[in-house]
Amino acid sequence: MDLLQRLDSRRSTPARQLREPGPTPQQLDRLLTAAIRVPDHGKLAPWRLLTIAGDTRAVLGEKLAQIHQRKEPGIADALLVKDRERFTFAPLIVAVIARIDDHHPKVPAQEQLLSAGCVAHNLLLGAQALGFGAQWLTGWAAYDADAAVLFGLGADERIIGFVHIGTPRETAPERNRPELAHIVGELRL
Protein backbone atom coordinates (compact mmCIF):
# COMPACT_ATOMS: atom_id res chain seq x y z
CA MET A 1 0.00 0.00 0.00
CA ASP A 2 1.49 3.36 -0.95
CA LEU A 3 1.43 6.40 1.31
CA LEU A 4 -1.62 8.02 -0.28
CA GLN A 5 -3.58 4.77 -0.01
CA ARG A 6 -2.66 4.62 3.68
CA LEU A 7 -3.86 8.19 4.14
CA ASP A 8 -7.08 7.40 2.26
CA SER A 9 -7.73 4.45 4.58
CA ARG A 10 -6.89 6.26 7.84
CA ARG A 11 -9.65 6.16 10.41
CA SER A 12 -9.91 6.22 14.16
CA THR A 13 -10.78 3.07 16.06
CA PRO A 14 -12.86 3.97 19.13
CA ALA A 15 -10.73 3.46 22.25
CA ARG A 16 -13.40 1.18 23.75
CA GLN A 17 -12.85 -1.22 20.83
CA LEU A 18 -9.09 -1.52 21.41
CA ARG A 19 -7.61 -4.48 23.28
CA GLU A 20 -4.43 -6.53 23.67
CA PRO A 21 -2.03 -7.01 22.16
CA GLY A 22 -0.48 -3.60 21.95
CA PRO A 23 2.87 -2.78 20.38
CA THR A 24 5.89 -4.80 21.45
CA PRO A 25 8.80 -2.78 22.87
CA GLN A 26 10.48 -2.90 19.45
CA GLN A 27 7.31 -1.76 17.68
CA LEU A 28 6.85 1.02 20.23
CA ASP A 29 10.40 2.28 19.66
CA ARG A 30 9.81 2.23 15.91
CA LEU A 31 6.45 3.99 16.31
CA LEU A 32 7.79 6.73 18.58
CA THR A 33 10.86 7.26 16.38
CA ALA A 34 8.62 7.80 13.36
CA ALA A 35 6.11 9.92 15.30
CA ILE A 36 8.62 12.63 16.14
CA ARG A 37 9.62 13.17 12.49
CA VAL A 38 7.47 16.26 12.22
CA PRO A 39 7.84 19.85 11.06
CA ASP A 40 9.75 21.60 13.83
CA HIS A 41 10.72 25.19 13.05
CA GLY A 42 13.85 26.05 15.00
CA LYS A 43 14.51 22.40 15.95
CA LEU A 44 12.93 23.06 19.34
CA ALA A 45 11.33 19.63 19.85
CA PRO A 46 8.41 21.45 21.52
CA TRP A 47 6.85 18.21 22.73
CA ARG A 48 7.43 15.17 24.84
CA LEU A 49 5.65 11.84 25.22
CA LEU A 50 4.42 9.85 28.21
CA THR A 51 3.49 6.20 27.75
CA ILE A 52 0.69 4.83 29.91
CA ALA A 53 0.43 1.04 30.08
CA GLY A 54 -0.14 -1.90 32.38
CA ASP A 55 -1.51 -1.33 35.87
CA THR A 56 -0.77 2.39 35.61
CA ARG A 57 -3.88 2.76 33.43
CA ALA A 58 -6.26 1.74 36.22
CA VAL A 59 -4.35 3.71 38.86
CA LEU A 60 -4.53 6.79 36.64
CA GLY A 61 -8.27 6.30 36.17
CA GLU A 62 -8.83 6.07 39.92
CA LYS A 63 -6.77 9.20 40.58
CA LEU A 64 -8.68 11.11 37.89
CA ALA A 65 -11.99 9.99 39.38
CA GLN A 66 -10.83 11.29 42.77
CA ILE A 67 -9.91 14.66 41.26
CA HIS A 68 -13.25 14.86 39.47
CA GLN A 69 -15.23 13.95 42.59
CA ARG A 70 -13.33 16.49 44.68
CA LYS A 71 -14.11 19.24 42.15
CA GLU A 72 -17.73 18.17 41.63
CA PRO A 73 -18.95 16.54 44.87
CA GLY A 74 -22.40 15.73 43.43
CA ILE A 75 -21.09 14.16 40.22
CA ALA A 76 -23.04 11.17 38.89
CA ASP A 77 -21.55 7.77 39.64
CA ALA A 78 -21.67 6.92 35.92
CA LEU A 79 -19.24 9.75 35.17
CA LEU A 80 -16.85 8.52 37.84
CA VAL A 81 -17.00 5.04 36.32
CA LYS A 82 -16.18 6.60 32.96
CA ASP A 83 -13.17 8.36 34.53
CA ARG A 84 -11.97 5.09 36.06
CA GLU A 85 -12.34 3.15 32.82
CA ARG A 86 -11.19 5.81 30.35
CA PHE A 87 -7.61 4.50 30.11
CA THR A 88 -8.26 0.77 30.61
CA PHE A 89 -9.40 -0.33 27.15
CA ALA A 90 -6.33 0.16 24.95
CA PRO A 91 -3.16 -1.57 26.14
CA LEU A 92 -1.12 1.55 25.40
CA ILE A 93 -1.90 5.23 25.65
CA VAL A 94 0.63 7.87 24.63
CA ALA A 95 0.11 11.31 26.14
CA VAL A 96 1.42 13.93 23.72
CA ILE A 97 2.58 16.97 25.64
CA ALA A 98 3.38 20.31 24.02
CA ARG A 99 6.19 22.36 25.55
CA ILE A 100 5.46 25.91 24.47
CA ASP A 101 7.89 28.82 24.72
CA ASP A 102 5.46 31.73 24.41
CA HIS A 103 8.32 34.20 24.17
CA HIS A 104 10.57 32.47 21.66
CA PRO A 105 12.12 35.20 19.48
CA LYS A 106 11.68 33.34 16.17
CA VAL A 107 9.17 30.50 16.54
CA PRO A 108 5.58 31.53 17.32
CA ALA A 109 3.74 29.51 19.97
CA GLN A 110 1.22 28.38 17.36
CA GLU A 111 3.96 26.69 15.31
CA GLN A 112 5.20 24.88 18.41
CA LEU A 113 1.68 23.72 19.22
CA LEU A 114 1.08 22.53 15.67
CA SER A 115 4.35 20.57 15.74
CA ALA A 116 3.09 18.70 18.81
CA GLY A 117 -0.22 18.06 17.04
CA CYS A 118 1.71 16.55 14.15
CA VAL A 119 3.36 14.12 16.59
CA ALA A 120 -0.09 12.97 17.72
CA HIS A 121 -1.21 12.54 14.12
CA ASN A 122 1.93 10.61 13.23
CA LEU A 123 1.17 8.28 16.13
CA LEU A 124 -2.21 7.54 14.54
CA LEU A 125 -0.65 6.92 11.13
CA GLY A 126 2.21 4.85 12.54
CA ALA A 127 -0.07 2.70 14.67
CA GLN A 128 -2.19 1.91 11.62
CA ALA A 129 0.93 1.14 9.54
CA LEU A 130 1.94 -1.40 12.21
CA GLY A 131 -1.48 -3.05 12.07
CA PHE A 132 -2.96 -1.48 15.20
CA GLY A 133 -5.98 0.71 15.73
CA ALA A 134 -5.70 4.08 17.42
CA GLN A 135 -7.75 7.04 18.56
CA TRP A 136 -6.68 10.55 19.59
CA LEU A 137 -8.78 11.77 22.52
CA THR A 138 -8.59 14.59 25.03
CA GLY A 139 -11.35 14.89 27.64
CA TRP A 140 -11.38 17.04 30.74
CA ALA A 141 -8.13 15.55 32.10
CA ALA A 142 -6.19 17.11 29.22
CA TYR A 143 -7.17 20.59 30.40
CA ASP A 144 -7.41 20.30 34.19
CA ALA A 145 -4.77 21.93 36.43
CA ASP A 146 -4.86 19.14 39.04
CA ALA A 147 -4.56 16.49 36.34
CA ALA A 148 -1.58 18.44 34.96
CA VAL A 149 0.15 17.93 38.31
CA LEU A 150 -0.67 14.22 38.15
CA PHE A 151 0.98 14.03 34.70
CA GLY A 152 3.99 16.03 35.92
CA LEU A 153 3.44 18.93 33.52
CA GLY A 154 5.58 22.02 33.77
CA ALA A 155 4.16 25.55 33.61
CA ASP A 156 4.99 25.71 29.88
CA GLU A 157 3.39 22.36 29.05
CA ARG A 158 -0.07 21.20 28.02
CA ILE A 159 -1.54 17.93 26.89
CA ILE A 160 -2.37 17.87 23.20
CA GLY A 161 -4.08 14.53 23.47
CA PHE A 162 -4.04 10.93 24.55
CA VAL A 163 -3.44 8.52 21.67
CA HIS A 164 -4.96 5.14 22.55
CA ILE A 165 -3.32 2.24 20.68
CA GLY A 166 -4.22 -1.45 20.52
CA THR A 167 -5.66 -4.25 18.47
CA PRO A 168 -9.15 -3.44 17.15
CA ARG A 169 -11.97 -5.81 18.09
CA GLU A 170 -13.67 -4.94 14.81
CA THR A 171 -13.05 -2.87 11.71
CA ALA A 172 -13.03 0.83 12.47
CA PRO A 173 -16.12 2.59 11.18
CA GLU A 174 -15.82 4.91 8.22
CA ARG A 175 -17.40 8.31 8.48
CA ASN A 176 -18.55 10.84 5.94
CA ARG A 177 -15.78 13.15 4.80
CA PRO A 178 -16.34 16.66 3.49
CA GLU A 179 -16.52 17.17 -0.25
CA LEU A 180 -13.51 19.06 -1.54
CA ALA A 181 -15.78 21.53 -3.33
CA HIS A 182 -17.08 22.64 0.09
CA ILE A 183 -13.71 23.18 1.73
CA VAL A 184 -11.20 24.09 -1.01
CA GLY A 185 -10.96 27.50 -2.61
CA GLU A 186 -8.45 29.25 -4.81
CA LEU A 187 -6.83 32.54 -3.94
CA ARG A 188 -7.32 34.98 -6.79
CA LEU A 189 -5.69 38.35 -6.58
C-alpha positions in Angstrom: 0.0 0.0 0.0 1.5 3.4 -1.0 1.4 6.4 1.3 -1.6 8.0 -0.3 -3.6 4.8 0.0 -2.7 4.6 3.7 -3.9 8.2 4.1 -7.1 7.4 2.3 -7.7 4.4 4.6 -6.9 6.3 7.8 -9.6 6.2 10.4 -9.9 6.2 14.2 -10.8 3.1 16.1 -12.9 4.0 19.1 -10.7 3.5 22.3 -13.4 1.2 23.7 -12.9 -1.2 20.8 -9.1 -1.5 21.4 -7.6 -4.5 23.3 -4.4 -6.5 23.7 -2.0 -7.0 22.2 -0.5 -3.6 21.9 2.9 -2.8 20.4 5.9 -4.8 21.5 8.8 -2.8 22.9 10.5 -2.9 19.5 7.3 -1.8 17.7 6.9 1.0 20.2 10.4 2.3 19.7 9.8 2.2 15.9 6.5 4.0 16.3 7.8 6.7 18.6 10.9 7.3 16.4 8.6 7.8 13.4 6.1 9.9 15.3 8.6 12.6 16.1 9.6 13.2 12.5 7.5 16.3 12.2 7.8 19.8 11.1 9.8 21.6 13.8 10.7 25.2 13.0 13.9 26.0 15.0 14.5 22.4 15.9 12.9 23.1 19.3 11.3 19.6 19.8 8.4 21.5 21.5 6.9 18.2 22.7 7.4 15.2 24.8 5.6 11.8 25.2 4.4 9.8 28.2 3.5 6.2 27.7 0.7 4.8 29.9 0.4 1.0 30.1 -0.1 -1.9 32.4 -1.5 -1.3 35.9 -0.8 2.4 35.6 -3.9 2.8 33.4 -6.3 1.7 36.2 -4.3 3.7 38.9 -4.5 6.8 36.6 -8.3 6.3 36.2 -8.8 6.1 39.9 -6.8 9.2 40.6 -8.7 11.1 37.9 -12.0 10.0 39.4 -10.8 11.3 42.8 -9.9 14.7 41.3 -13.3 14.9 39.5 -15.2 14.0 42.6 -13.3 16.5 44.7 -14.1 19.2 42.2 -17.7 18.2 41.6 -19.0 16.5 44.9 -22.4 15.7 43.4 -21.1 14.2 40.2 -23.0 11.2 38.9 -21.6 7.8 39.6 -21.7 6.9 35.9 -19.2 9.8 35.2 -16.8 8.5 37.8 -17.0 5.0 36.3 -16.2 6.6 33.0 -13.2 8.4 34.5 -12.0 5.1 36.1 -12.3 3.1 32.8 -11.2 5.8 30.4 -7.6 4.5 30.1 -8.3 0.8 30.6 -9.4 -0.3 27.2 -6.3 0.2 25.0 -3.2 -1.6 26.1 -1.1 1.5 25.4 -1.9 5.2 25.6 0.6 7.9 24.6 0.1 11.3 26.1 1.4 13.9 23.7 2.6 17.0 25.6 3.4 20.3 24.0 6.2 22.4 25.6 5.5 25.9 24.5 7.9 28.8 24.7 5.5 31.7 24.4 8.3 34.2 24.2 10.6 32.5 21.7 12.1 35.2 19.5 11.7 33.3 16.2 9.2 30.5 16.5 5.6 31.5 17.3 3.7 29.5 20.0 1.2 28.4 17.4 4.0 26.7 15.3 5.2 24.9 18.4 1.7 23.7 19.2 1.1 22.5 15.7 4.3 20.6 15.7 3.1 18.7 18.8 -0.2 18.1 17.0 1.7 16.5 14.1 3.4 14.1 16.6 -0.1 13.0 17.7 -1.2 12.5 14.1 1.9 10.6 13.2 1.2 8.3 16.1 -2.2 7.5 14.5 -0.7 6.9 11.1 2.2 4.9 12.5 -0.1 2.7 14.7 -2.2 1.9 11.6 0.9 1.1 9.5 1.9 -1.4 12.2 -1.5 -3.0 12.1 -3.0 -1.5 15.2 -6.0 0.7 15.7 -5.7 4.1 17.4 -7.7 7.0 18.6 -6.7 10.6 19.6 -8.8 11.8 22.5 -8.6 14.6 25.0 -11.3 14.9 27.6 -11.4 17.0 30.7 -8.1 15.6 32.1 -6.2 17.1 29.2 -7.2 20.6 30.4 -7.4 20.3 34.2 -4.8 21.9 36.4 -4.9 19.1 39.0 -4.6 16.5 36.3 -1.6 18.4 35.0 0.2 17.9 38.3 -0.7 14.2 38.1 1.0 14.0 34.7 4.0 16.0 35.9 3.4 18.9 33.5 5.6 22.0 33.8 4.2 25.5 33.6 5.0 25.7 29.9 3.4 22.4 29.0 -0.1 21.2 28.0 -1.5 17.9 26.9 -2.4 17.9 23.2 -4.1 14.5 23.5 -4.0 10.9 24.5 -3.4 8.5 21.7 -5.0 5.1 22.5 -3.3 2.2 20.7 -4.2 -1.4 20.5 -5.7 -4.3 18.5 -9.1 -3.4 17.1 -12.0 -5.8 18.1 -13.7 -4.9 14.8 -13.1 -2.9 11.7 -13.0 0.8 12.5 -16.1 2.6 11.2 -15.8 4.9 8.2 -17.4 8.3 8.5 -18.6 10.8 5.9 -15.8 13.1 4.8 -16.3 16.7 3.5 -16.5 17.2 -0.3 -13.5 19.1 -1.5 -15.8 21.5 -3.3 -17.1 22.6 0.1 -13.7 23.2 1.7 -11.2 24.1 -1.0 -11.0 27.5 -2.6 -8.5 29.2 -4.8 -6.8 32.5 -3.9 -7.3 35.0 -6.8 -5.7 38.4 -6.6 
